[in-house]
Amino acid sequence: MAMPKKIDGRKPTTQGLMAMALYLQANQQITPQVQQFLDEALAQDPKEVSALSLLAAEAFKNARLFHRT
């Protein structure tokens, strides 16, 4: 699925939700498209809930992988 390189005129909430949808679609991987939506959402609103939730889920996932024995 090709996405535009620059998304103009979008609200941070929409960008955060798009990041979350693409993240889930990519089997919980932060792809370049997901990163783009995250960056743009958080640049406009550093407290955007969906974007921060996605980053928290990713950090939790990575911490669990790091601590497996």
ZIQUIZI-V704117 format. One record per backbone hydrogen bond with DSSP energy under -0.5 kcal/mol. CO is the residue of the C=O (numbers start at 1). NH is the residue of the N-H. Records with the same first field share a line. If there is no record, write none. Layout:
BEGIN
CO = NH / NH
END
This chain:
BEGIN
6 = 8
11 = 15
12 = 16
13 = 17
14 = 18
15 = 19
16 = 20
17 = 21
18 = 22
19 = 23
20 = 24
21 = 25
22 = 26
23 = 28 / 29
24 = 27
29 = 31
31 = 35
32 = 36
33 = 37
34 = 38
35 = 39
36 = 40
37 = 41
38 = 42
39 = 43
40 = 44
41 = 45
45 = 48
48 = 52
49 = 53
50 = 54
51 = 55
52 = 56
53 = 57
54 = 58
55 = 59
56 = 60
57 = 61
58 = 62
59 = 63
60 = 64
61 = 65
62 = 66
63 = 67
65 = 68
END
